[in-house]
């Protein structure tokens, strides 16, 4: 099973490692299933940028970024080359050697409701 390491821009939130993430799971679903908060105002349909994260390692294990996702990332706060929308990051493999490192931007800067 895959492992996702979450770190946070908000230094009040300690890093979390999520174990046993299965193939076809999104980063957002893995976070939500493990009580890690990531805003997601559009309901996971790639219609906003509130679930923006930085995939710092392991992007080879994720579905490729779509043109639509790239368009919404351009609207995110501080987009970078490693920016992704966590609702669109579907895990393609789930072997023991599959590891991702995801950095979550400060969620307090995002306008919208929390889930």
N, CA, C and O atoms as a GROMACS GRO file, in nm:
protein
  460
    1UNK      N    1   0.084  -0.118   0.000
    1UNK     CA    2   0.000   0.000   0.000
    1UNK      C    3   0.088   0.125   0.000
    1UNK      O    4   0.200   0.124   0.052
    2UNK      N    5   0.037   0.230  -0.058
    2UNK     CA    6   0.112   0.355  -0.070
    2UNK      C    7   0.112   0.433   0.061
    2UNK      O    8   0.032   0.408   0.152
    3UNK      N    9   0.206   0.528   0.068
    3UNK     CA   10   0.220   0.613   0.185
    3UNK      C   11   0.226   0.758   0.139
    3UNK      O   12   0.295   0.791   0.043
    4UNK      N   13   0.152   0.845   0.208
    4UNK     CA   14   0.155   0.987   0.176
    4UNK      C   15   0.201   1.064   0.300
    4UNK      O   16   0.144   1.052   0.408
    5UNK      N   17   0.305   1.143   0.281
    5UNK     CA   18   0.358   1.228   0.387
    5UNK      C   19   0.300   1.368   0.366
    5UNK      O   20   0.323   1.431   0.263
    6UNK      N   21   0.225   1.416   0.463
    6UNK     CA   22   0.167   1.551   0.456
    6UNK      C   23   0.245   1.644   0.548
    6UNK      O   24   0.266   1.614   0.666
    7UNK      N   25   0.287   1.757   0.493
    7UNK     CA   26   0.343   1.865   0.574
    7UNK      C   27   0.257   1.988   0.549
    7UNK      O   28   0.182   1.994   0.451
    8UNK      N   29   0.269   2.087   0.636
    8UNK     CA   30   0.177   2.200   0.632
    8UNK      C   31   0.251   2.333   0.644
    8UNK      O   32   0.345   2.347   0.721
    9UNK      N   33   0.205   2.429   0.564
    9UNK     CA   34   0.259   2.564   0.575
    9UNK      C   35   0.228   2.622   0.712
    9UNK      O   36   0.310   2.694   0.768
   10UNK      N   37   0.111   2.592   0.766
   10UNK     CA   38   0.071   2.633   0.900
   10UNK      C   39   0.153   2.550   1.000
   10UNK      O   40   0.125   2.432   1.019
   11UNK      N   41   0.251   2.611   1.062
   11UNK     CA   42   0.343   2.540   1.151
   11UNK      C   43   0.276   2.491   1.279
   11UNK      O   44   0.338   2.418   1.357
   12UNK      N   45   0.150   2.529   1.303
   12UNK     CA   46   0.076   2.477   1.418
   12UNK      C   47   0.022   2.337   1.392
   12UNK      O   48  -0.027   2.271   1.484
   13UNK      N   49   0.032   2.290   1.268
   13UNK     CA   50  -0.015   2.156   1.232
   13UNK      C   51   0.107   2.067   1.211
   13UNK      O   52   0.194   2.097   1.128
   14UNK      N   53   0.113   1.960   1.285
   14UNK     CA   54   0.227   1.868   1.277
   14UNK      C   55   0.217   1.782   1.150
   14UNK      O   56   0.107   1.752   1.103
   15UNK      N   57   0.332   1.743   1.095
   15UNK     CA   58   0.331   1.653   0.979
   15UNK      C   59   0.258   1.522   1.011
   15UNK      O   60   0.257   1.476   1.126
   16UNK      N   61   0.198   1.464   0.909
   16UNK     CA   62   0.122   1.340   0.924
   16UNK      C   63   0.162   1.246   0.811
   16UNK      O   64   0.178   1.288   0.696
   17UNK      N   65   0.178   1.119   0.844
   17UNK     CA   66   0.202   1.017   0.743
   17UNK      C   67   0.080   0.927   0.738
   17UNK      O   68   0.038   0.870   0.839
   18UNK      N   69   0.022   0.916   0.618
   18UNK     CA   70  -0.094   0.830   0.598
   18UNK      C   71  -0.045   0.702   0.531
   18UNK      O   72   0.016   0.705   0.425
   19UNK      N   73  -0.072   0.590   0.594
   19UNK     CA   74  -0.030   0.459   0.545
   19UNK      C   75  -0.146   0.391   0.473
   19UNK      O   76  -0.262   0.431   0.487
   20UNK      N   77  -0.114   0.290   0.398
   20UNK     CA   78  -0.214   0.201   0.336
   20UNK      C   79  -0.311   0.272   0.242
   20UNK      O   80  -0.430   0.242   0.242
   21UNK      N   81  -0.261   0.365   0.163
   21UNK     CA   82  -0.345   0.434   0.064
   21UNK      C   83  -0.356   0.344  -0.060
   21UNK      O   84  -0.255   0.299  -0.114
   22UNK      N   85  -0.477   0.320  -0.102
   22UNK     CA   86  -0.500   0.228  -0.213
   22UNK      C   87  -0.503   0.299  -0.348
   22UNK      O   88  -0.534   0.418  -0.357
   23UNK      N   89  -0.470   0.225  -0.451
   23UNK     CA   90  -0.478   0.271  -0.589
   23UNK      C   91  -0.617   0.330  -0.614
   23UNK      O   92  -0.716   0.284  -0.556
   24UNK      N   93  -0.624   0.431  -0.700
   24UNK     CA   94  -0.748   0.501  -0.739
   24UNK      C   95  -0.802   0.595  -0.632
   24UNK      O   96  -0.912   0.647  -0.646
   25UNK      N   97  -0.726   0.617  -0.525
   25UNK     CA   98  -0.763   0.713  -0.421
   25UNK      C   99  -0.701   0.847  -0.457
   25UNK      O  100  -0.588   0.852  -0.506
   26UNK      N  101  -0.775   0.956  -0.434
   26UNK     CA  102  -0.717   1.089  -0.455
   26UNK      C  103  -0.643   1.133  -0.328
   26UNK      O  104  -0.669   1.082  -0.219
   27UNK      N  105  -0.553   1.228  -0.345
   27UNK     CA  106  -0.485   1.285  -0.229
   27UNK      C  107  -0.588   1.345  -0.134
   27UNK      O  108  -0.576   1.331  -0.012
   28UNK      N  109  -0.688   1.412  -0.189
   28UNK     CA  110  -0.791   1.473  -0.104
   28UNK      C  111  -0.866   1.367  -0.025
   28UNK      O  112  -0.888   1.384   0.095
   29UNK      N  113  -0.906   1.258  -0.088
   29UNK     CA  114  -0.978   1.153  -0.016
   29UNK      C  115  -0.890   1.089   0.091
   29UNK      O  116  -0.938   1.060   0.201
   30UNK      N  117  -0.762   1.067   0.060
   30UNK     CA  118  -0.670   1.011   0.161
   30UNK      C  119  -0.660   1.105   0.281
   30UNK      O  120  -0.657   1.060   0.396
   31UNK      N  121  -0.654   1.235   0.254
   31UNK     CA  122  -0.647   1.334   0.363
   31UNK      C  123  -0.775   1.330   0.445
   31UNK      O  124  -0.771   1.317   0.568
   32UNK      N  125  -0.889   1.343   0.378
   32UNK     CA  126  -1.018   1.347   0.448
   32UNK      C  127  -1.043   1.219   0.529
   32UNK      O  128  -1.097   1.226   0.640
   33UNK      N  129  -1.005   1.103   0.474
   33UNK     CA  130  -1.025   0.976   0.544
   33UNK      C  131  -0.940   0.965   0.670
   33UNK      O  132  -0.964   0.879   0.755
   34UNK      N  133  -0.840   1.053   0.682
   34UNK     CA  134  -0.748   1.049   0.796
   34UNK      C  135  -0.751   1.179   0.877
   34UNK      O  136  -0.654   1.215   0.942
   35UNK      N  137  -0.865   1.248   0.871
   35UNK     CA  138  -0.888   1.370   0.951
   35UNK      C  139  -0.787   1.480   0.924
   35UNK      O  140  -0.751   1.556   1.014
   36UNK      N  141  -0.741   1.489   0.798
   36UNK     CA  142  -0.653   1.598   0.756
   36UNK      C  143  -0.739   1.694   0.675
   36UNK      O  144  -0.799   1.655   0.576
   37UNK      N  145  -0.743   1.818   0.719
   37UNK     CA  146  -0.831   1.914   0.653
   37UNK      C  147  -0.764   1.977   0.531
   37UNK      O  148  -0.655   2.034   0.540
   38UNK      N  149  -0.832   1.967   0.417
   38UNK     CA  150  -0.798   2.042   0.296
   38UNK      C  151  -0.930   2.097   0.243
   38UNK      O  152  -1.023   2.022   0.214
   39UNK      N  153  -0.938   2.230   0.230
   39UNK     CA  154  -1.060   2.290   0.174
   39UNK      C  155  -1.088   2.230   0.037
   39UNK      O  156  -0.997   2.194  -0.037
   40UNK      N  157  -1.217   2.220   0.004
   40UNK     CA  158  -1.258   2.173  -0.128
   40UNK      C  159  -1.401   2.218  -0.154
   40UNK      O  160  -1.498   2.145  -0.131
   41UNK      N  161  -1.412   2.341  -0.201
   41UNK     CA  162  -1.541   2.406  -0.214
   41UNK      C  163  -1.628   2.356  -0.328
   41UNK      O  164  -1.751   2.369  -0.321
   42UNK      N  165  -1.570   2.298  -0.432
   42UNK     CA  166  -1.651   2.262  -0.550
   42UNK      C  167  -1.702   2.119  -0.545
   42UNK      O  168  -1.772   2.076  -0.637
   43UNK      N  169  -1.668   2.044  -0.442
   43UNK     CA  170  -1.716   1.907  -0.433
   43UNK      C  171  -1.635   1.809  -0.516
   43UNK      O  172  -1.687   1.707  -0.560
   44UNK      N  173  -1.509   1.840  -0.538
   44UNK     CA  174  -1.415   1.751  -0.606
   44UNK      C  175  -1.442   1.733  -0.756
   44UNK      O  176  -1.419   1.625  -0.810
   45UNK      N  177  -1.489   1.838  -0.821
   45UNK     CA  178  -1.519   1.827  -0.965
   45UNK      C  179  -1.428   1.915  -1.051
   45UNK      O  180  -1.458   1.940  -1.167
   46UNK      N  181  -1.318   1.961  -0.995
   46UNK     CA  182  -1.221   2.044  -1.069
   46UNK      C  183  -1.287   2.171  -1.122
   46UNK      O  184  -1.278   2.202  -1.241
   47UNK      N  185  -1.353   2.242  -1.031
   47UNK     CA  186  -1.418   2.367  -1.068
   47UNK      C  187  -1.374   2.484  -0.980
   47UNK      O  188  -1.435   2.591  -0.985
   48UNK      N  189  -1.269   2.464  -0.902
   48UNK     CA  190  -1.214   2.573  -0.821
   48UNK      C  191  -1.068   2.539  -0.792
   48UNK      O  192  -1.015   2.444  -0.848
   49UNK      N  193  -1.005   2.614  -0.706
   49UNK     CA  194  -0.865   2.586  -0.672
   49UNK      C  195  -0.844   2.574  -0.521
   49UNK      O  196  -0.731   2.585  -0.474
   50UNK      N  197  -0.951   2.553  -0.446
   50UNK     CA  198  -0.939   2.554  -0.300
   50UNK      C  199  -0.864   2.434  -0.243
   50UNK      O  200  -0.815   2.442  -0.130
   51UNK      N  201  -0.854   2.324  -0.317
   51UNK     CA  202  -0.783   2.206  -0.266
   51UNK      C  203  -0.639   2.200  -0.317
   51UNK      O  204  -0.578   2.093  -0.321
   52UNK      N  205  -0.586   2.314  -0.355
   52UNK     CA  206  -0.450   2.325  -0.408
   52UNK      C  207  -0.347   2.277  -0.306
   52UNK      O  208  -0.350   2.315  -0.189
   53UNK      N  209  -0.255   2.192  -0.354
   53UNK     CA  210  -0.143   2.145  -0.273
   53UNK      C  211  -0.018   2.143  -0.360
   53UNK      O  212  -0.024   2.162  -0.481
   54UNK      N  213   0.096   2.119  -0.296
   54UNK     CA  214   0.222   2.102  -0.367
   54UNK      C  215   0.264   1.956  -0.353
   54UNK      O  216   0.284   1.907  -0.242
   55UNK      N  217   0.278   1.886  -0.465
   55UNK     CA  218   0.327   1.748  -0.463
   55UNK      C  219   0.478   1.757  -0.483
   55UNK      O  220   0.527   1.773  -0.595
   56UNK      N  221   0.549   1.746  -0.372
   56UNK     CA  222   0.693   1.768  -0.373
   56UNK      C  223   0.772   1.644  -0.416
   56UNK      O  224   0.883   1.655  -0.468
   57UNK      N  225   0.714   1.526  -0.395
   57UNK     CA  226   0.776   1.402  -0.440
   57UNK      C  227   0.667   1.301  -0.470
   57UNK      O  228   0.563   1.298  -0.404
   58UNK      N  229   0.691   1.218  -0.573
   58UNK     CA  230   0.599   1.109  -0.603
   58UNK      C  231   0.497   1.138  -0.710
   58UNK      O  232   0.404   1.060  -0.728
   59UNK      N  233   0.511   1.248  -0.782
   59UNK     CA  234   0.411   1.283  -0.883
   59UNK      C  235   0.406   1.180  -0.997
   59UNK      O  236   0.308   1.177  -1.072
   60UNK      N  237   0.509   1.097  -1.011
   60UNK     CA  238   0.507   0.992  -1.113
   60UNK      C  239   0.400   0.887  -1.083
   60UNK      O  240   0.359   0.813  -1.173
   61UNK      N  241   0.355   0.879  -0.959
   61UNK     CA  242   0.253   0.782  -0.919
   61UNK      C  243   0.111   0.836  -0.934
   61UNK      O  244   0.015   0.768  -0.898
   62UNK      N  245   0.098   0.956  -0.988
   62UNK     CA  246  -0.033   1.020  -1.000
   62UNK      C  247  -0.074   1.034  -1.146
   62UNK      O  248   0.010   1.038  -1.236
   63UNK      N  249  -0.206   1.040  -1.168
   63UNK     CA  250  -0.256   1.070  -1.302
   63UNK      C  251  -0.196   1.201  -1.349
   63UNK      O  252  -0.173   1.291  -1.268
   64UNK      N  253  -0.172   1.212  -1.478
   64UNK     CA  254  -0.116   1.336  -1.533
   64UNK      C  255  -0.214   1.452  -1.514
   64UNK      O  256  -0.335   1.434  -1.508
   65UNK      N  257  -0.157   1.569  -1.504
   65UNK     CA  258  -0.237   1.690  -1.488
   65UNK      C  259  -0.313   1.718  -1.618
   65UNK      O  260  -0.257   1.706  -1.727
   66UNK      N  261  -0.439   1.754  -1.606
   66UNK     CA  262  -0.520   1.786  -1.724
   66UNK      C  263  -0.511   1.936  -1.754
   66UNK      O  264  -0.470   2.015  -1.669
   67UNK      N  265  -0.552   1.972  -1.874
   67UNK     CA  266  -0.556   2.114  -1.909
   67UNK      C  267  -0.651   2.189  -1.817
   67UNK      O  268  -0.622   2.302  -1.775
   68UNK      N  269  -0.763   2.128  -1.784
   68UNK     CA  270  -0.862   2.192  -1.695
   68UNK      C  271  -0.801   2.218  -1.557
   68UNK      O  272  -0.816   2.327  -1.500
   69UNK      N  273  -0.731   2.117  -1.504
   69UNK     CA  274  -0.667   2.134  -1.374
   69UNK      C  275  -0.564   2.246  -1.379
   69UNK      O  276  -0.557   2.328  -1.288
   70UNK      N  277  -0.483   2.250  -1.484
   70UNK     CA  278  -0.383   2.356  -1.498
   70UNK      C  279  -0.448   2.493  -1.499
   70UNK      O  280  -0.396   2.587  -1.439
   71UNK      N  281  -0.563   2.506  -1.566
   71UNK     CA  282  -0.634   2.634  -1.569
   71UNK      C  283  -0.675   2.678  -1.429
   71UNK      O  284  -0.663   2.796  -1.396
   72UNK      N  285  -0.722   2.585  -1.347
   72UNK     CA  286  -0.763   2.622  -1.212
   72UNK      C  287  -0.644   2.645  -1.120
   72UNK      O  288  -0.652   2.727  -1.029
   73UNK      N  289  -0.535   2.575  -1.141
   73UNK     CA  290  -0.414   2.599  -1.061
   73UNK      C  291  -0.365   2.741  -1.082
   73UNK      O  292  -0.312   2.803  -0.989
   74UNK      N  293  -0.381   2.793  -1.202
   74UNK     CA  294  -0.340   2.931  -1.229
   74UNK      C  295  -0.415   3.030  -1.139
   74UNK      O  296  -0.367   3.142  -1.117
   75UNK      N  297  -0.529   2.991  -1.088
   75UNK     CA  298  -0.610   3.078  -1.001
   75UNK      C  299  -0.579   3.058  -0.853
   75UNK      O  300  -0.630   3.132  -0.769
   76UNK      N  301  -0.496   2.960  -0.821
   76UNK     CA  302  -0.463   2.930  -0.682
   76UNK      C  303  -0.368   3.036  -0.624
   76UNK      O  304  -0.305   3.112  -0.698
   77UNK      N  305  -0.360   3.038  -0.492
   77UNK     CA  306  -0.267   3.126  -0.423
   77UNK      C  307  -0.127   3.065  -0.435
   77UNK      O  308  -0.107   2.949  -0.399
   78UNK      N  309  -0.032   3.142  -0.484
   78UNK     CA  310   0.109   3.100  -0.497
   78UNK      C  311   0.129   2.968  -0.571
   78UNK      O  312   0.191   2.877  -0.517
   79UNK      N  313   0.079   2.956  -0.695
   79UNK     CA  314   0.104   2.833  -0.769
   79UNK      C  315   0.251   2.818  -0.803
   79UNK      O  316   0.322   2.916  -0.827
   80UNK      N  317   0.296   2.693  -0.805
   80UNK     CA  318   0.434   2.659  -0.840
   80UNK      C  319   0.432   2.542  -0.937
   80UNK      O  320   0.326   2.487  -0.967
   81UNK      N  321   0.548   2.504  -0.986
   81UNK     CA  322   0.556   2.392  -1.080
   81UNK      C  323   0.499   2.263  -1.021
   81UNK      O  324   0.442   2.182  -1.094
   82UNK      N  325   0.514   2.243  -0.891
   82UNK     CA  326   0.466   2.121  -0.828
   82UNK      C  327   0.321   2.132  -0.777
   82UNK      O  328   0.275   2.045  -0.703
   83UNK      N  329   0.251   2.238  -0.815
   83UNK     CA  330   0.112   2.257  -0.773
   83UNK      C  331   0.020   2.156  -0.840
   83UNK      O  332   0.033   2.125  -0.958
   84UNK      N  333  -0.074   2.107  -0.760
   84UNK     CA  334  -0.180   2.019  -0.810
   84UNK      C  335  -0.307   2.049  -0.731
   84UNK      O  336  -0.302   2.109  -0.624
   85UNK      N  337  -0.419   2.006  -0.784
   85UNK     CA  338  -0.544   2.009  -0.709
   85UNK      C  339  -0.559   1.870  -0.649
   85UNK      O  340  -0.562   1.770  -0.721
   86UNK      N  341  -0.568   1.864  -0.516
   86UNK     CA  342  -0.567   1.734  -0.450
   86UNK      C  343  -0.685   1.645  -0.490
   86UNK      O  344  -0.676   1.523  -0.482
   87UNK      N  345  -0.795   1.707  -0.534
   87UNK     CA  346  -0.911   1.627  -0.578
   87UNK      C  347  -0.888   1.560  -0.712
   87UNK      O  348  -0.962   1.469  -0.749
   88UNK      N  349  -0.786   1.603  -0.785
   88UNK     CA  350  -0.758   1.547  -0.918
   88UNK      C  351  -0.636   1.455  -0.918
   88UNK      O  352  -0.602   1.397  -1.021
   89UNK      N  353  -0.570   1.441  -0.806
   89UNK     CA  354  -0.449   1.359  -0.796
   89UNK      C  355  -0.487   1.216  -0.761
   89UNK      O  356  -0.493   1.179  -0.643
   90UNK      N  357  -0.512   1.136  -0.862
   90UNK     CA  358  -0.551   0.996  -0.844
   90UNK      C  359  -0.426   0.909  -0.842
   90UNK      O  360  -0.344   0.915  -0.933
   91UNK      N  361  -0.414   0.828  -0.738
   91UNK     CA  362  -0.300   0.739  -0.722
   91UNK      C  363  -0.310   0.624  -0.823
   91UNK      O  364  -0.411   0.554  -0.828
   92UNK      N  365  -0.206   0.606  -0.903
   92UNK     CA  366  -0.206   0.503  -1.008
   92UNK      C  367  -0.150   0.369  -0.961
   92UNK      O  368  -0.178   0.266  -1.022
   93UNK      N  369  -0.073   0.370  -0.852
   93UNK     CA  370  -0.011   0.249  -0.798
   93UNK      C  371  -0.024   0.250  -0.647
   93UNK      O  372  -0.040   0.355  -0.586
   94UNK      N  373  -0.016   0.131  -0.587
   94UNK     CA  374  -0.024   0.127  -0.441
   94UNK      C  375   0.074   0.027  -0.379
   94UNK      O  376   0.044  -0.034  -0.277
   95UNK      N  377   0.190   0.010  -0.441
   95UNK     CA  378   0.291  -0.081  -0.387
   95UNK      C  379   0.358  -0.026  -0.263
   95UNK      O  380   0.345   0.092  -0.231
   96UNK      N  381   0.432  -0.113  -0.194
   96UNK     CA  382   0.502  -0.074  -0.071
   96UNK      C  383   0.605   0.035  -0.092
   96UNK      O  384   0.638   0.108   0.001
   97UNK      N  385   0.656   0.047  -0.215
   97UNK     CA  386   0.758   0.148  -0.242
   97UNK      C  387   0.700   0.280  -0.291
   97UNK      O  388   0.774   0.373  -0.324
   98UNK      N  389   0.567   0.291  -0.296
   98UNK     CA  390   0.502   0.413  -0.346
   98UNK      C  391   0.488   0.512  -0.230
   98UNK      O  392   0.418   0.488  -0.132
   99UNK      N  393   0.558   0.627  -0.245
   99UNK     CA  394   0.551   0.732  -0.144
   99UNK      C  395   0.532   0.866  -0.212
   99UNK      O  396   0.593   0.895  -0.314
  100UNK      N  397   0.446   0.947  -0.153
  100UNK     CA  398   0.425   1.084  -0.199
  100UNK      C  399   0.454   1.178  -0.083
  100UNK      O  400   0.432   1.145   0.033
  101UNK      N  401   0.504   1.296  -0.118
  101UNK     CA  402   0.526   1.401  -0.020
  101UNK      C  403   0.444   1.521  -0.066
  101UNK      O  404   0.469   1.579  -0.172
  102UNK      N  405   0.346   1.557   0.016
  102UNK     CA  406   0.250   1.662  -0.018
  102UNK      C  407   0.258   1.773   0.085
  102UNK      O  408   0.251   1.747   0.206
  103UNK      N  409   0.274   1.895   0.038
  103UNK     CA  410   0.277   2.012   0.126
  103UNK      C  411   0.146   2.089   0.108
  103UNK      O  412   0.110   2.126  -0.004
  104UNK      N  413   0.076   2.112   0.218
  104UNK     CA  414  -0.054   2.179   0.215
  104UNK      C  415  -0.034   2.327   0.250
  104UNK      O  416   0.012   2.359   0.359
  105UNK      N  417  -0.071   2.417   0.156
  105UNK     CA  418  -0.061   2.560   0.185
  105UNK      C  419  -0.152   2.599   0.302
  105UNK      O  420  -0.241   2.523   0.341
  106UNK      N  421  -0.130   2.717   0.356
  106UNK     CA  422  -0.210   2.769   0.466
  106UNK      C  423  -0.355   2.780   0.422
  106UNK      O  424  -0.388   2.861   0.335
  107UNK      N  425  -0.441   2.701   0.481
  107UNK     CA  426  -0.583   2.698   0.445
  107UNK      C  427  -0.658   2.824   0.489
  107UNK      O  428  -0.767   2.851   0.438
  108UNK      N  429  -0.602   2.900   0.582
  108UNK     CA  430  -0.670   3.021   0.630
  108UNK      C  431  -0.672   3.130   0.525
  108UNK      O  432  -0.749   3.226   0.537
  109UNK      N  433  -0.589   3.118   0.422
  109UNK     CA  434  -0.584   3.218   0.315
  109UNK      C  435  -0.689   3.193   0.207
  109UNK      O  436  -0.703   3.273   0.114
  110UNK      N  437  -0.762   3.082   0.219
  110UNK     CA  438  -0.859   3.045   0.116
  110UNK      C  439  -0.997   3.093   0.155
  110UNK      O  440  -1.046   3.065   0.264
  111UNK      N  441  -1.059   3.165   0.066
  111UNK     CA  442  -1.194   3.213   0.090
  111UNK      C  443  -1.291   3.101   0.058
  111UNK      O  444  -1.282   3.038  -0.048
  112UNK      N  445  -1.383   3.077   0.148
  112UNK     CA  446  -1.482   2.972   0.126
  112UNK      C  447  -1.511   2.901   0.255
  112UNK      O  448  -1.455   2.932   0.360
  113UNK      N  449  -1.599   2.805   0.246
  113UNK     CA  450  -1.638   2.732   0.365
  113UNK      C  451  -1.546   2.613   0.385
  113UNK      O  452  -1.481   2.565   0.292
  114UNK      N  453  -1.542   2.566   0.509
  114UNK     CA  454  -1.460   2.451   0.542
  114UNK      C  455  -1.548   2.327   0.545
  114UNK      O  456  -1.669   2.336   0.566
  115UNK      N  457  -1.487   2.213   0.524
  115UNK     CA  458  -1.559   2.085   0.526
  115UNK      C  459  -1.509   2.001   0.641
  115UNK      O  460  -1.556   1.889   0.661
   0.00000   0.00000   0.00000
